[in-house]
Amino acid sequence: MPLITNEWQVLFLVWILFQWELDESIHLHVLLLLLYQELLHVLLDVKQIVDLFLSQDLRAKGQSQVDSFYGA
C-alpha cells in the first residue's frame, strides 16, 4: 500500500514539512524520504507507459512495413 495515494495527500505532507522549523537543507531530504516509495511507483508507472507506447509504436511500424512489402 503506497504511502501517498493522491495529489492532495502529497500537498498536505509538503505543507506539514514546511511548517516544521527545520534547517532549509533538511526540508528536501525529509520530503524525499516521505515520498520515496511513491516516487518509485510514479517512475515505474511512467516507465511502463513509455514501454507500452514504444511497443505499440514499433508494432505499428512493423505492420506498416509488412503491409508495404505485400502491397496492402
MOPAC internal coordinates of N, CA, C and O (Angstrom, degrees):
PM7 1SCF
backbone

  N    0.0000 0     0.00 0     0.00 0    0    0    0
  C    1.4536 1     0.00 0     0.00 0    1    0    0
  C    1.5289 1   108.69 1     0.00 0    2    1    0
  O    1.2310 1   120.18 1   -58.12 1    3    2    1
  N    1.3270 1   117.25 1   121.88 1    3    2    1
  C    1.4637 1   119.27 1  -177.90 1    5    3    2
  C    1.5255 1   112.14 1   -67.34 1    6    5    3
  O    1.2310 1   121.59 1   -29.12 1    7    6    5
  N    1.3087 1   114.57 1   150.88 1    7    6    5
  C    1.4616 1   121.00 1   178.66 1    9    7    6
  C    1.5267 1   111.08 1   -63.04 1   10    9    7
  O    1.2310 1   120.81 1   140.71 1   11   10    9
  N    1.3019 1   116.06 1   -39.29 1   11   10    9
  C    1.4617 1   121.37 1  -175.57 1   13   11   10
  C    1.5184 1   108.10 1  -123.65 1   14   13   11
  O    1.2310 1   120.61 1   -48.36 1   15   14   13
  N    1.3257 1   116.44 1   131.64 1   15   14   13
  C    1.4567 1   118.72 1  -176.11 1   17   15   14
  C    1.5157 1   113.79 1  -109.63 1   18   17   15
  O    1.2310 1   119.29 1   166.51 1   19   18   17
  N    1.3060 1   118.96 1   -13.49 1   19   18   17
  C    1.4663 1   119.17 1   177.60 1   21   19   18
  C    1.5255 1   110.95 1  -155.64 1   22   21   19
  O    1.2310 1   121.50 1    -5.82 1   23   22   21
  N    1.3308 1   114.74 1   174.18 1   23   22   21
  C    1.4627 1   121.05 1  -174.43 1   25   23   22
  C    1.5264 1   112.54 1   -63.93 1   26   25   23
  O    1.2310 1   120.22 1   145.08 1   27   26   25
  N    1.3293 1   117.18 1   -34.92 1   27   26   25
  C    1.4641 1   119.87 1  -178.90 1   29   27   26
  C    1.5173 1   111.30 1   -64.81 1   30   29   27
  O    1.2310 1   120.38 1   142.50 1   31   30   29
  N    1.3090 1   116.88 1   -37.50 1   31   30   29
  C    1.4572 1   119.29 1   177.90 1   33   31   30
  C    1.5242 1   110.68 1   -67.27 1   34   33   31
  O    1.2310 1   120.49 1   143.84 1   35   34   33
  N    1.3150 1   116.67 1   -36.16 1   35   34   33
  C    1.4713 1   120.14 1   176.33 1   37   35   34
  C    1.5247 1   109.45 1   -62.40 1   38   37   35
  O    1.2310 1   120.70 1   131.78 1   39   38   37
  N    1.3240 1   116.26 1   -48.22 1   39   38   37
  C    1.4650 1   119.77 1   179.94 1   41   39   38
  C    1.5259 1   111.54 1   -61.45 1   42   41   39
  O    1.2310 1   120.70 1   141.16 1   43   42   41
  N    1.3226 1   116.27 1   -38.84 1   43   42   41
  C    1.4601 1   119.94 1   178.68 1   45   43   42
  C    1.5256 1   111.03 1   -63.74 1   46   45   43
  O    1.2310 1   120.31 1   136.36 1   47   46   45
  N    1.3330 1   117.02 1   -43.64 1   47   46   45
  C    1.4649 1   119.98 1   178.00 1   49   47   46
  C    1.5212 1   111.76 1   -62.97 1   50   49   47
  O    1.2310 1   120.70 1   139.38 1   51   50   49
  N    1.3180 1   116.27 1   -40.62 1   51   50   49
  C    1.4663 1   119.91 1   178.34 1   53   51   50
  C    1.5258 1   109.75 1   -63.80 1   54   53   51
  O    1.2310 1   120.58 1   136.50 1   55   54   53
  N    1.3203 1   116.49 1   -43.50 1   55   54   53
  C    1.4669 1   120.65 1   179.18 1   57   55   54
  C    1.5281 1   110.75 1   -60.11 1   58   57   55
  O    1.2310 1   120.58 1   133.57 1   59   58   57
  N    1.3334 1   116.50 1   -46.43 1   59   58   57
  C    1.4695 1   120.80 1   178.42 1   61   59   58
  C    1.5283 1   110.34 1   -60.34 1   62   61   59
  O    1.2310 1   121.22 1   134.89 1   63   62   61
  N    1.3208 1   115.26 1   -45.11 1   63   62   61
  C    1.4586 1   119.81 1  -178.52 1   65   63   62
  C    1.5245 1   111.68 1   -57.13 1   66   65   63
  O    1.2310 1   120.16 1   135.99 1   67   66   65
  N    1.3228 1   117.30 1   -44.01 1   67   66   65
  C    1.4551 1   119.88 1  -176.55 1   69   67   66
  C    1.5271 1   113.17 1   -82.16 1   70   69   67
  O    1.2310 1   120.14 1   175.45 1   71   70   69
  N    1.3207 1   117.34 1    -4.55 1   71   70   69
  C    1.4630 1   120.06 1   171.18 1   73   71   70
  C    1.5261 1   110.43 1   -79.37 1   74   73   71
  O    1.2310 1   120.89 1   153.72 1   75   74   73
  N    1.3061 1   115.90 1   -26.28 1   75   74   73
  C    1.4577 1   119.66 1   178.99 1   77   75   74
  C    1.5174 1   109.56 1   -66.70 1   78   77   75
  O    1.2310 1   121.09 1   -31.17 1   79   78   77
  N    1.2964 1   115.53 1   148.83 1   79   78   77
  C    1.4557 1   119.83 1   178.93 1   81   79   78
  C    1.5208 1   109.07 1   -95.53 1   82   81   79
  O    1.2310 1   121.56 1  -107.28 1   83   82   81
  N    1.2952 1   114.63 1    72.72 1   83   82   81
  C    1.4582 1   121.72 1   179.73 1   85   83   82
  C    1.5109 1   109.56 1  -104.92 1   86   85   83
  O    1.2310 1   121.74 1   -18.71 1   87   86   85
  N    1.2835 1   114.27 1   161.29 1   87   86   85
  C    1.4515 1   120.01 1   171.20 1   89   87   86
  C    1.5298 1   107.54 1   -61.57 1   90   89   87
  O    1.2310 1   120.06 1   -37.58 1   91   90   89
  N    1.3307 1   117.49 1   142.42 1   91   90   89
  C    1.4661 1   121.49 1  -176.88 1   93   91   90
  C    1.5259 1   113.06 1   -56.02 1   94   93   91
  O    1.2310 1   120.28 1   144.64 1   95   94   93
  N    1.3121 1   117.07 1   -35.36 1   95   94   93
  C    1.4673 1   119.75 1  -177.30 1   97   95   94
  C    1.5244 1   111.83 1   -69.66 1   98   97   95
  O    1.2310 1   120.30 1   159.55 1   99   98   97
  N    1.3359 1   117.03 1   -20.45 1   99   98   97
  C    1.4608 1   120.15 1  -178.63 1  101   99   98
  C    1.5304 1   110.96 1   -82.26 1  102  101   99
  O    1.2310 1   120.01 1   151.66 1  103  102  101
  N    1.3285 1   117.59 1   -28.34 1  103  102  101
  C    1.4644 1   121.29 1  -176.17 1  105  103  102
  C    1.5239 1   112.56 1   -51.60 1  106  105  103
  O    1.2310 1   120.45 1   127.92 1  107  106  105
  N    1.3060 1   116.74 1   -52.08 1  107  106  105
  C    1.4584 1   120.67 1  -176.90 1  109  107  106
  C    1.5195 1   111.50 1   -63.50 1  110  109  107
  O    1.2310 1   120.09 1   139.06 1  111  110  109
  N    1.3133 1   117.43 1   -40.94 1  111  110  109
  C    1.4639 1   120.52 1  -179.49 1  113  111  110
  C    1.5245 1   111.43 1   -64.07 1  114  113  111
  O    1.2310 1   120.48 1   136.63 1  115  114  113
  N    1.3204 1   116.70 1   -43.37 1  115  114  113
  C    1.4672 1   120.18 1   179.01 1  117  115  114
  C    1.5201 1   110.04 1   -66.05 1  118  117  115
  O    1.2310 1   120.57 1   137.47 1  119  118  117
  N    1.3143 1   116.52 1   -42.53 1  119  118  117
  C    1.4633 1   120.47 1   178.72 1  121  119  118
  C    1.5217 1   110.88 1   -60.20 1  122  121  119
  O    1.2310 1   120.30 1   134.93 1  123  122  121
  N    1.3082 1   117.03 1   -45.07 1  123  122  121
  C    1.4628 1   120.10 1   179.39 1  125  123  122
  C    1.5206 1   111.60 1   -63.96 1  126  125  123
  O    1.2310 1   120.30 1   142.44 1  127  126  125
  N    1.3239 1   117.04 1   -37.56 1  127  126  125
  C    1.4664 1   119.47 1   176.54 1  129  127  126
  C    1.5236 1   111.32 1   -64.82 1  130  129  127
  O    1.2310 1   120.56 1   139.34 1  131  130  129
  N    1.3286 1   116.53 1   -40.66 1  131  130  129
  C    1.4644 1   120.29 1   178.71 1  133  131  130
  C    1.5222 1   111.75 1   -65.19 1  134  133  131
  O    1.2310 1   120.96 1   143.10 1  135  134  133
  N    1.3178 1   115.78 1   -36.90 1  135  134  133
  C    1.4608 1   120.37 1  -173.31 1  137  135  134
  C    1.5183 1   113.75 1   -98.67 1  138  137  135
  O    1.2310 1   119.84 1  -179.77 1  139  138  137
  N    1.3230 1   117.91 1     0.23 1  139  138  137
  C    1.4625 1   121.75 1  -171.15 1  141  139  138
  C    1.5264 1   112.97 1   -52.04 1  142  141  139
  O    1.2310 1   120.17 1   127.19 1  143  142  141
  N    1.3292 1   117.28 1   -52.81 1  143  142  141
  C    1.4637 1   119.29 1  -177.54 1  145  143  142
  C    1.5172 1   111.24 1   -65.90 1  146  145  143
  O    1.2310 1   120.57 1   140.31 1  147  146  145
  N    1.3266 1   116.52 1   -39.69 1  147  146  145
  C    1.4610 1   119.10 1   179.62 1  149  147  146
  C    1.5234 1   110.24 1   -65.64 1  150  149  147
  O    1.2310 1   120.30 1   140.73 1  151  150  149
  N    1.3294 1   117.03 1   -39.27 1  151  150  149
  C    1.4620 1   119.62 1   177.38 1  153  151  150
  C    1.5220 1   110.90 1   -62.05 1  154  153  151
  O    1.2310 1   120.34 1   141.25 1  155  154  153
  N    1.3212 1   116.95 1   -38.75 1  155  154  153
  C    1.4620 1   119.87 1   177.06 1  157  155  154
  C    1.5176 1   110.94 1   -62.62 1  158  157  155
  O    1.2310 1   120.53 1   137.09 1  159  158  157
  N    1.3379 1   116.60 1   -42.91 1  159  158  157
  C    1.4649 1   119.84 1   178.30 1  161  159  158
  C    1.5245 1   110.87 1   -61.14 1  162  161  159
  O    1.2310 1   120.67 1   136.64 1  163  162  161
  N    1.3279 1   116.33 1   -43.36 1  163  162  161
  C    1.4628 1   120.45 1  -179.69 1  165  163  162
  C    1.5188 1   110.36 1   -63.60 1  166  165  163
  O    1.2310 1   120.38 1   133.52 1  167  166  165
  N    1.3324 1   116.89 1   -46.48 1  167  166  165
  C    1.4652 1   120.04 1  -179.65 1  169  167  166
  C    1.5207 1   111.37 1   -62.66 1  170  169  167
  O    1.2310 1   120.23 1   139.45 1  171  170  169
  N    1.3249 1   117.16 1   -40.55 1  171  170  169
  C    1.4593 1   119.94 1   178.44 1  173  171  170
  C    1.5170 1   111.02 1   -66.38 1  174  173  171
  O    1.2310 1   120.18 1   140.94 1  175  174  173
  N    1.3471 1   117.26 1   -39.06 1  175  174  173
  C    1.4598 1   120.29 1   177.06 1  177  175  174
  C    1.5188 1   110.63 1   -63.04 1  178  177  175
  O    1.2310 1   120.27 1   136.86 1  179  178  177
  N    1.3320 1   117.09 1   -43.14 1  179  178  177
  C    1.4648 1   120.85 1   178.82 1  181  179  178
  C    1.5213 1   109.82 1   -62.30 1  182  181  179
  O    1.2310 1   120.12 1   136.75 1  183  182  181
  N    1.3280 1   117.37 1   -43.25 1  183  182  181
  C    1.4621 1   120.66 1   179.19 1  185  183  182
  C    1.5231 1   110.57 1   -62.21 1  186  185  183
  O    1.2310 1   120.00 1   138.15 1  187  186  185
  N    1.3283 1   117.60 1   -41.85 1  187  186  185
  C    1.4604 1   120.40 1   179.45 1  189  187  186
  C    1.5213 1   111.02 1   -64.84 1  190  189  187
  O    1.2310 1   120.33 1   140.31 1  191  190  189
  N    1.3356 1   116.98 1   -39.69 1  191  190  189
  C    1.4635 1   120.66 1   178.65 1  193  191  190
  C    1.5221 1   110.13 1   -64.64 1  194  193  191
  O    1.2310 1   120.55 1   135.31 1  195  194  193
  N    1.3280 1   116.55 1   -44.69 1  195  194  193
  C    1.4698 1   120.25 1   179.34 1  197  195  194
  C    1.5244 1   110.24 1   -63.72 1  198  197  195
  O    1.2310 1   120.37 1   135.87 1  199  198  197
  N    1.3360 1   116.91 1   -44.13 1  199  198  197
  C    1.4636 1   120.18 1   178.59 1  201  199  198
  C    1.5216 1   111.12 1   -60.70 1  202  201  199
  O    1.2310 1   120.46 1   137.61 1  203  202  201
  N    1.3312 1   116.72 1   -42.39 1  203  202  201
  C    1.4619 1   120.71 1   179.20 1  205  203  202
  C    1.5207 1   110.17 1   -63.68 1  206  205  203
  O    1.2310 1   120.49 1   134.88 1  207  206  205
  N    1.3334 1   116.66 1   -45.12 1  207  206  205
  C    1.4555 1   121.13 1   179.51 1  209  207  206
  C    1.5249 1   110.69 1   -60.78 1  210  209  207
  O    1.2310 1   120.61 1   134.00 1  211  210  209
  N    1.3340 1   116.43 1   -46.00 1  211  210  209
  C    1.4630 1   120.15 1  -179.23 1  213  211  210
  C    1.5201 1   111.29 1   -65.01 1  214  213  211
  O    1.2310 1   120.18 1   139.59 1  215  214  213
  N    1.3258 1   117.27 1   -40.41 1  215  214  213
  C    1.4624 1   119.30 1  -179.52 1  217  215  214
  C    1.5232 1   110.53 1   -66.40 1  218  217  215
  O    1.2310 1   119.85 1   141.41 1  219  218  217
  N    1.3409 1   117.90 1   -38.59 1  219  218  217
  C    1.4598 1   120.29 1   177.85 1  221  219  218
  C    1.5180 1   110.35 1   -68.97 1  222  221  219
  O    1.2310 1   120.63 1   140.12 1  223  222  221
  N    1.3302 1   116.40 1   -39.88 1  223  222  221
  C    1.4579 1   121.00 1   179.13 1  225  223  222
  C    1.5259 1   110.32 1   -63.54 1  226  225  223
  O    1.2310 1   120.34 1   136.14 1  227  226  225
  N    1.3330 1   116.96 1   -43.86 1  227  226  225
  C    1.4647 1   120.59 1   179.30 1  229  227  226
  C    1.5248 1   110.93 1   -66.02 1  230  229  227
  O    1.2310 1   120.56 1   141.21 1  231  230  229
  N    1.3504 1   116.54 1   -38.79 1  231  230  229
  C    1.4641 1   119.40 1   177.26 1  233  231  230
  C    1.5206 1   110.71 1   -62.93 1  234  233  231
  O    1.2310 1   120.58 1   137.49 1  235  234  233
  N    1.3403 1   116.50 1   -42.51 1  235  234  233
  C    1.4614 1   120.51 1  -179.86 1  237  235  234
  C    1.5284 1   110.37 1   -64.12 1  238  237  235
  O    1.2310 1   120.37 1   138.05 1  239  238  237
  N    1.3360 1   116.89 1   -41.95 1  239  238  237
  C    1.4678 1   120.07 1   178.39 1  241  239  238
  C    1.5218 1   110.70 1   -65.33 1  242  241  239
  O    1.2310 1   120.84 1   138.33 1  243  242  241
  N    1.3223 1   116.01 1   -41.67 1  243  242  241
  C    1.4613 1   119.77 1   178.62 1  245  243  242
  C    1.5132 1   111.45 1   -63.12 1  246  245  243
  O    1.2310 1   120.30 1   138.21 1  247  246  245
  N    1.3390 1   117.03 1   -41.79 1  247  246  245
  C    1.4616 1   120.62 1   179.26 1  249  247  246
  C    1.5197 1   110.57 1   -65.58 1  250  249  247
  O    1.2310 1   119.92 1   140.31 1  251  250  249
  N    1.3451 1   117.75 1   -39.69 1  251  250  249
  C    1.4647 1   119.77 1   179.62 1  253  251  250
  C    1.5257 1   110.65 1   -66.87 1  254  253  251
  O    1.2310 1   119.89 1   146.19 1  255  254  253
  N    1.3355 1   117.82 1   -33.81 1  255  254  253
  C    1.4633 1   120.03 1   176.50 1  257  255  254
  C    1.5218 1   110.76 1   -68.56 1  258  257  255
  O    1.2310 1   120.33 1   140.73 1  259  258  257
  N    1.3284 1   116.98 1   -39.27 1  259  258  257
  C    1.4664 1   120.65 1   177.41 1  261  259  258
  C    1.5145 1   109.58 1   -64.94 1  262  261  259
  O    1.2310 1   120.45 1   135.80 1  263  262  261
  N    1.3398 1   116.74 1   -44.20 1  263  262  261
  C    1.4629 1   120.74 1   179.76 1  265  263  262
  C    1.5262 1   110.93 1   -61.44 1  266  265  263
  O    1.2310 1   120.16 1   137.19 1  267  266  265
  N    1.3330 1   117.31 1   -42.81 1  267  266  265
  C    1.4629 1   119.57 1  -179.37 1  269  267  266
  C    1.5275 1   111.00 1   -69.16 1  270  269  267
  O    1.2310 1   120.06 1   147.49 1  271  270  269
  N    1.3270 1   117.50 1   -32.51 1  271  270  269
  C    1.4572 1   120.95 1   178.52 1  273  271  270
  C    1.5282 1   110.72 1   -66.24 1  274  273  271
  O    1.2310 1   120.51 1   138.10 1  275  274  273
  N    1.3311 1   116.63 1   -41.90 1  275  274  273
  C    1.4635 1   120.95 1  -178.63 1  277  275  274
  C    1.5205 1   112.66 1   -91.40 1  278  277  275
  O    1.2310 1   120.02 1  -177.74 1  279  278  277
  N    1.3284 1   117.56 1     2.26 1  279  278  277
  C    1.4560 1   121.55 1   176.43 1  281  279  278
  C    1.5159 1   113.93 1    73.02 1  282  281  279
  O    1.2310 1   120.03 1  -151.80 1  283  282  281
  N    1.3109 1   117.55 1    28.20 1  283  282  281
  C    1.4747 1   120.20 1  -179.39 1  285  283  282
  C    1.5057 1   111.24 1   -81.77 1  286  285  283
  O    1.2310 1   120.10 1   180.00 1  287  286  285

